[in-house]
Amino acid sequence: MTAHRKITEQTSIPTAEGSGNVPDVAVPFTAAFNTDAARPLDLHVQNWAARFGLAQAPAAAARYQAARYGSFAAWAYPELNDLPTLAEWTTWLFVFDDQFDDGALGWDPDRARTILEELAALLSTDSTPEPPTNGIAASLLDLWRRTAHRMPPPWRERFVSHFRAYLNGYYQEVLHRHDAQVPDLDHYIELRRDASASDVCLDLMEFGGGYTIRPEIYASPQYQALRTATNDITNWTNDMVSAGKEDARGDVHNIVYILRHDSDESWTACAARTQHMILSRCEDLLTAERALSTLPDSLAVTTDERAILHSNIATMKLWLAGCPRWYQDNVRYHKIEYTAPGAAPAYLEELFPPTSP
């Protein structure tokens, strides 16, 4: 760890008239877009947010509507079933992310720990928590209950483990901000795998696909290599387009920033290095895909399970190609409001009640 060295105005991500200069991100996979679902999904998540009070203030509501969060699912999960539920999950993740990355909560370890522990307790595989009164917590519990009962116990246990790792990743980021620490590259990559919720989103592919990966196959080195490569590609492509957003908050949790901090190279050079790293991990993904076709006989992989793996890998590639397409023209990354570190932008609505003294 090193002390936080703020990127100077002269070396920060280029912006113009409040709009982020979002770079193109190349992956060697083909995107698909569920055109018929996109607009209904945008309307669906607007109604869903209204139901739980997730965007009530005028500025927050305008920003939420402009972001078209429902369309993200149409790009990311174009061929899966129950897109409304998947859109609710990914929208929840975006809304929750902003509470930490854009607001004071992301700089307050004590308050963050209390909130994160309360949310972690909601996702239980063996108890029934009382419905919370807070809208973002209530929407999470509602989503979990509607999702969990449709999936077998091994999947539920894995999902809860990944979701709690995601929450813990957020807490580690809060500590970094509070202590003005910059993680080194290796530490950041490990942390980002949890804090991005990528594993949560990859687990949801099984929910939307109507299948589960058998635990023995999931734990195999070949499948883990596939998942980890997909996780890294997801995270680094997002970092490429969100570097301006993080810079506007004084947030160090971005691989382009980490590369700049470690090398003092230009933004352009570090973005190019990130793109090269993304393409290298895409090669790793393809290598893992080939390895999965020769799983050991001890796993006794059936014909149906091989078909499931084929479908799962295809969905991952659609995800990796589709996410950047949604990022490219989205207000979330193009309309950037600079603030002092820990100060909330005008569009952010506080969704967690203040902690009692």
C-alpha positions in Angstrom: 0.0 0.0 0.0 1.1 3.6 -0.7 -0.3 6.9 0.2 -3.0 8.4 -2.1 -1.4 10.7 -4.6 -4.2 12.6 -6.4 -4.1 12.7 -10.2 -3.5 16.3 -11.1 -5.7 18.3 -13.4 -3.0 18.1 -16.1 -2.9 14.3 -16.1 -6.4 13.3 -15.3 -8.8 11.6 -17.6 -9.8 14.1 -20.4 -13.2 15.7 -20.0 -15.2 18.3 -22.0 -18.2 20.3 -20.8 -18.8 17.8 -18.0 -18.8 14.8 -20.3 -16.4 12.0 -19.8 -14.2 11.0 -22.7 -15.1 7.3 -22.6 -12.6 5.2 -24.6 -13.6 2.3 -26.9 -12.9 -1.0 -25.3 -12.1 -4.0 -27.6 -12.9 -7.6 -26.8 -12.8 -10.4 -29.4 -16.4 -11.4 -28.9 -19.7 -10.5 -30.6 -22.4 -8.6 -28.7 -26.1 -9.2 -29.1 -29.0 -6.8 -28.1 -32.5 -7.9 -27.1 -34.2 -5.1 -28.9 -37.7 -6.2 -28.0 -36.9 -6.3 -24.3 -34.9 -3.1 -23.9 -37.7 -0.5 -23.7 -40.0 -2.6 -21.5 -37.1 -3.4 -19.2 -36.3 0.3 -18.8 -40.0 1.0 -17.8 -40.0 -2.1 -15.6 -37.0 -1.0 -13.5 -38.4 2.5 -13.3 -41.6 1.1 -11.7 -39.5 -1.2 -9.6 -37.4 1.7 -8.2 -40.6 3.7 -7.5 -42.0 0.8 -5.6 -39.0 0.8 -3.2 -38.3 4.5 -3.3 -34.8 4.2 -4.9 -34.9 7.4 -6.9 -37.4 9.9 -5.5 -35.6 13.2 -5.5 -36.0 15.0 -8.8 -32.3 15.0 -9.7 -31.9 11.3 -8.7 -35.0 10.3 -10.6 -33.9 12.2 -13.8 -30.4 10.6 -13.6 -31.9 7.1 -13.0 -34.3 7.4 -15.9 -31.6 8.7 -18.3 -29.3 5.8 -17.3 -31.7 3.2 -18.9 -30.7 0.5 -16.4 -33.2 -2.0 -17.9 -31.3 -1.8 -21.2 -28.2 -3.0 -19.5 -29.8 -6.4 -19.1 -30.8 -6.4 -22.7 -27.1 -6.0 -23.6 -25.6 -8.1 -20.9 -28.1 -11.1 -20.8 -29.7 -10.9 -24.2 -30.6 -14.6 -24.6 -31.6 -15.4 -21.0 -35.0 -15.9 -19.4 -36.7 -13.7 -16.8 -34.9 -10.6 -17.9 -37.1 -8.4 -15.6 -35.6 -10.1 -12.5 -32.1 -10.0 -13.9 -32.6 -6.3 -14.7 -33.7 -5.7 -11.1 -30.6 -7.4 -9.8 -28.1 -5.4 -12.0 -30.0 -2.2 -11.3 -29.8 -2.8 -7.6 -26.0 -3.2 -8.0 -25.7 0.1 -9.9 -27.8 2.0 -7.4 -26.0 0.5 -4.4 -22.6 1.2 -6.0 -23.4 4.9 -6.3 -24.1 5.1 -2.6 -20.5 4.1 -1.8 -18.6 5.3 -4.8 -20.3 8.7 -5.2 -21.2 9.6 -1.7 -19.9 10.2 1.8 -20.8 6.7 2.8 -17.9 5.4 0.8 -15.5 7.3 3.1 -17.1 6.4 6.5 -15.9 2.9 7.8 -18.0 2.8 10.9 -21.3 3.6 9.1 -20.4 1.4 6.1 -19.7 -1.6 8.3 -23.0 -1.3 10.1 -24.9 -1.1 6.8 -23.0 -3.9 5.1 -23.4 -6.2 8.0 -27.2 -5.6 8.0 -27.4 -6.3 4.2 -25.3 -9.5 4.5 -27.7 -10.8 7.1 -30.6 -10.5 4.7 -29.2 -13.1 2.4 -29.7 -16.2 4.4 -30.0 -19.8 3.4 -31.4 -21.0 6.7 -33.5 -18.2 8.2 -36.2 -15.7 7.4 -35.1 -12.1 8.2 -37.7 -9.5 9.1 -38.5 -7.2 6.2 -36.4 -4.0 6.5 -38.1 -0.6 6.3 -35.2 0.9 4.3 -36.0 0.7 0.5 -32.7 -0.5 -0.8 -32.5 -3.2 1.9 -36.1 -4.2 1.3 -35.6 -4.5 -2.4 -32.6 -6.7 -1.9 -34.5 -9.0 0.4 -37.4 -9.1 -2.0 -35.0 -10.0 -4.9 -33.3 -12.7 -2.9 -36.5 -14.4 -1.9 -37.8 -14.4 -5.4 -34.6 -15.8 -6.8 -33.5 -18.2 -4.1 -36.6 -20.5 -4.1 -36.0 -21.3 -7.8 -32.4 -22.4 -7.3 -30.9 -25.5 -5.6 -29.1 -25.3 -2.3 -25.5 -25.4 -3.7 -26.2 -22.5 -6.0 -27.8 -20.5 -3.1 -24.8 -21.1 -0.9 -22.4 -20.1 -3.6 -24.4 -16.9 -4.4 -24.6 -15.9 -0.8 -20.8 -16.4 -0.4 -20.2 -14.3 -3.5 -22.6 -11.6 -2.4 -21.0 -11.3 1.0 -17.5 -11.2 -0.5 -18.9 -8.3 -2.7 -20.0 -6.4 0.4 -16.7 -7.1 2.2 -14.9 -5.8 -0.9 -16.8 -2.5 -0.6 -15.7 -2.3 3.0 -12.1 -2.7 2.1 -12.5 0.1 -0.5 -14.0 2.3 2.2 -11.0 1.7 4.4 -8.6 2.6 1.6 -10.4 5.9 1.0 -10.6 6.7 4.7 -6.9 6.0 5.2 -5.8 7.6 1.9 -4.2 4.3 0.7 -3.7 3.1 -2.8 -3.6 -0.7 -3.3 -0.8 -2.1 -5.4 -1.8 -3.7 -8.7 -1.9 -7.3 -7.5 -3.9 -6.4 -4.4 -6.3 -4.3 -6.5 -7.0 -7.0 -9.0 -7.9 -9.4 -6.1 -10.0 -6.8 -4.4 -11.8 -5.8 -7.6 -12.9 -9.5 -8.2 -15.0 -9.2 -5.1 -16.0 -5.6 -5.0 -17.2 -5.5 -8.6 -20.0 -8.1 -7.9 -18.9 -9.8 -11.1 -19.2 -13.3 -9.5 -22.7 -12.3 -8.5 -23.6 -11.4 -12.0 -22.0 -14.6 -13.4 -24.0 -16.7 -10.9 -27.2 -15.0 -12.2 -26.4 -16.5 -15.6 -27.4 -19.9 -14.3 -30.6 -18.4 -12.9 -31.5 -16.9 -16.2 -30.4 -19.9 -18.1 -32.5 -22.4 -16.1 -29.5 -24.6 -15.1 -26.8 -24.9 -12.5 -23.1 -25.8 -12.8 -22.5 -28.9 -10.7 -20.3 -28.1 -7.7 -17.6 -30.5 -8.7 -17.4 -29.0 -12.2 -17.6 -25.4 -10.7 -14.6 -26.2 -8.4 -12.5 -27.6 -11.2 -9.3 -25.7 -12.1 -10.5 -25.4 -15.7 -13.8 -23.8 -14.8 -12.2 -21.6 -12.2 -9.8 -20.3 -14.8 -12.7 -19.5 -17.0 -14.6 -17.6 -14.3 -11.6 -15.7 -13.1 -10.7 -14.6 -16.6 -14.3 -13.5 -17.2 -14.3 -11.6 -13.9 -11.1 -9.7 -14.7 -12.2 -8.8 -18.2 -15.5 -7.5 -16.8 -13.8 -5.4 -14.2 -11.1 -3.9 -16.4 -13.4 -3.0 -19.3 -15.6 -1.2 -16.7 -12.5 0.5 -15.3 -11.6 1.7 -18.7 -14.9 3.6 -19.2 -15.4 4.6 -15.5 -11.9 6.1 -14.9 -13.3 9.6 -15.4 -16.2 8.9 -12.9 -13.7 7.7 -10.3 -11.3 10.6 -10.9 -14.2 13.0 -10.3 -14.7 11.5 -6.8 -11.0 11.3 -5.9 -11.4 7.5 -5.9 -8.3 5.4 -6.5 -10.2 2.1 -7.2 -9.6 1.9 -10.9 -7.0 -0.1 -12.7 -6.1 2.8 -15.0 -5.4 5.0 -11.9 -3.4 2.2 -10.3 -1.2 1.8 -13.3 -0.7 5.6 -13.4 0.1 5.7 -9.7 2.7 3.0 -10.0 4.3 4.2 -13.2 3.5 8.0 -13.6 2.7 7.3 -17.3 0.1 9.3 -19.1 -3.6 8.4 -19.0 -3.4 7.4 -22.7 -0.5 5.1 -22.0 -2.2 3.4 -19.0 -5.4 3.0 -20.9 -3.5 1.3 -23.7 -1.8 -1.0 -21.1 -5.2 -1.8 -19.7 -6.6 -2.7 -23.1 -3.6 -5.0 -23.7 -4.3 -6.7 -20.3 -7.9 -7.2 -21.3 -7.0 -8.9 -24.6 -4.5 -11.1 -22.8 -7.2 -12.2 -20.4 -9.5 -12.9 -23.3 -6.8 -15.3 -24.6 -6.8 -16.9 -21.1 -10.6 -17.3 -21.3 -10.3 -19.1 -24.7 -7.6 -21.4 -23.3 -9.8 -22.2 -20.4 -12.7 -22.9 -22.7 -10.6 -25.4 -24.6 -9.5 -27.1 -21.4 -13.1 -27.5 -20.3 -13.7 -29.8 -23.3 -11.3 -32.3 -21.8 -12.3 -32.4 -18.1 -11.0 -35.5 -16.3 -13.0 -38.7 -16.4 -13.2 -38.6 -12.6 -15.8 -35.8 -13.0 -18.0 -38.0 -15.1 -19.3 -35.1 -17.1 -22.6 -36.0 -18.8 -23.7 -34.9 -22.3 -26.3 -32.6 -20.7 -23.6 -31.0 -18.5 -21.4 -30.4 -21.5 -24.3 -28.7 -23.2 -24.8 -26.5 -20.1 -21.1 -25.6 -20.1 -21.4 -24.6 -23.8 -24.4 -22.4 -23.0 -22.7 -20.9 -20.0 -19.6 -20.0 -21.9 -21.6 -18.5 -24.7 -23.5 -16.3 -22.2 -20.2 -15.1 -20.7 -19.0 -14.0 -24.1 -22.2 -12.2 -24.8 -21.9 -10.5 -21.4 -18.3 -9.4 -22.0 -19.2 -8.0 -25.4 -22.5 -6.5 -24.3 -21.5 -4.6 -21.2 -19.1 -2.2 -23.0 -21.8 -1.5 -25.6 -24.1 -0.2 -22.9 -21.3 1.8 -21.2 -20.4 3.6 -24.4 -23.4 5.9 -24.7 -24.6 6.0 -21.1 -25.0 9.0 -19.0 -23.5 7.2 -16.1 -20.1 7.5 -17.6 -20.5 10.5 -19.9 -22.1 13.0 -17.6 -19.6 13.6 -14.8 -19.9 16.0 -11.9 -16.6 16.8 -10.1 -16.8 17.1 -6.3 -14.4 17.1 -3.4 -13.5 13.6 -2.1 -16.4 12.3 0.0 -18.8 15.0 -1.2 -21.9 13.9 -3.0 -22.8 15.0 -6.5 -26.1 16.8 -7.0 -27.8 13.7 -8.5 -27.1 11.3 -5.6 -29.9 10.6 -3.2 -29.0 9.2 0.2 -30.8 5.9 0.5 -29.5 4.8 3.9 -30.8 6.7 7.0 -28.1 8.3 9.1 -26.7 6.1 11.9 -28.0 7.0 15.3 -25.4 8.6 17.6 
